[in-house]
């Protein structure tokens, strides 16, 4: 059953109504309990997003990042991609409820080719839907077909000449997508927030945090670890510093990548 709950920003008094499945333990139920989502990342977004920014959200889920992005980029635009149809519908309901008309969500994922791929999901863990390039099979999961497109074709179709910010949270496909969009990153030089989840990177794509580091280190001058609560940024200069943070983390965290120093 679909219902909505309140998402509170960790700054100011702004609140949003976010729709979700009331048995979804991966995102909606935690949001009901806590009233917040990734407060550290939200604080960083407040710091880096400008009112006219053009933003891309790859792995939009039910809009818990995109809706606040639309609020921060009031005169800009947010393009979000979510391949799972239940999440997509909840996201659409959240856009309508909050009148977030500068936010658009598309029921597809981003990959390195336009293709229909198998999406694996659990109805009570819809934030964990994923594609995979390995032979890993979870017998508790269901599967469905989902459309994936390339960011390059979307940029051409929409005639985008600016991208200021990209967020990627795609259950282990981060390295695959970063490699696929590298030329767009080099062209537009957007600020990037990307999730680092070692077990998902390995299980679904045979990648590692070091693979992710090598991609972002090749194109960004400044890389920061984001504290998930305070939003405190720790600059990472070498991979061993990222590795040290990972060993102390809860299993998944976000890093910020920029070509300008962020304070």
Secondary structure, DSSP 8 states (H G I E B T S, - for coil): -EEEEEEE-SSSS-EEEEEEETT-TTTHHHHHHHS-S-HHHHHHHHHH--TT-EEEEES-TTSTTHHHHHHHSTTSEEEEE---HHHHHHHHHHHHHHT-TTEEEESSEE-SS-EEEEEEE-TT-GGG-B--SS----TT-EEEEEEEE-HHHHHHHHT-----EEEE--TT-HHHHHHHTHHHHHHH--EEEEEE-HHHHHHHHS--HHHHHHHHHHH-SEEEEE-TTT--EEE--SHHHHHHHHHTSSS-EEEEEESS---
